[in-house]
Amino acid sequence: MRLTQQQQKAIHKAVIDVCGPSARVRLFGSRLDDHAKGGDIDILVEIDEPINTPAELSAKLSVKIMRLCNGRKVDVILLAPNLPSLPIHEIAKQQGALL
């Protein structure tokens, strides 16, 4: 995994701060490959409650985490009971690492 322990903790804390203590966050994509270079940070945030404004929440998380990770681009995928489940959600859940 190409995130430091400090970055992992900062991302987890940011998700909990914004989404609540029951939220789960998984890192997936190129950042899991220790041999790759560069790349953005792809995270899946799983929330047990419906989300009223998913685009706003996703943007808020992305900006907050981007600031914590020295401007590195962050892609946030949300999974909640009221949102459609897409193939990317299954990929992230299967291949992702819980932070």
Secondary structure in CASP SS format (residue, H / E / C, confidence):
PFRMAT SS
TARGET T0000
AUTHOR 0000-0000-0000
METHOD secondary structure of the structure
MODEL  1
M C 1.00
R C 1.00
L C 1.00
T C 1.00
Q H 1.00
Q H 1.00
Q H 1.00
Q H 1.00
K H 1.00
A H 1.00
I H 1.00
H H 1.00
K H 1.00
A H 1.00
V H 1.00
I H 1.00
D H 1.00
V H 1.00
C H 1.00
G C 1.00
P C 1.00
S C 1.00
A C 1.00
R E 1.00
V E 1.00
R E 1.00
L E 1.00
F E 1.00
G C 1.00
S H 1.00
R H 1.00
L H 1.00
D C 1.00
D C 1.00
H C 1.00
A C 1.00
K C 1.00
G C 1.00
G C 1.00
D C 1.00
I E 1.00
D E 1.00
I E 1.00
L E 1.00
V E 1.00
E E 1.00
I C 1.00
D C 1.00
E C 1.00
P C 1.00
I C 1.00
N C 1.00
T C 1.00
P H 1.00
A H 1.00
E H 1.00
L H 1.00
S H 1.00
A H 1.00
K H 1.00
L H 1.00
S H 1.00
V H 1.00
K H 1.00
I H 1.00
M H 1.00
R H 1.00
L H 1.00
C C 1.00
N C 1.00
G C 1.00
R C 1.00
K C 1.00
V E 1.00
D E 1.00
V E 1.00
I E 1.00
L E 1.00
L E 1.00
A C 1.00
P C 1.00
N C 1.00
L C 1.00
P C 1.00
S C 1.00
L C 1.00
P H 1.00
I H 1.00
H H 1.00
E H 1.00
I H 1.00
A H 1.00
K H 1.00
Q H 1.00
Q H 1.00
G C 1.00
A E 1.00
L E 1.00
L C 1.00
END
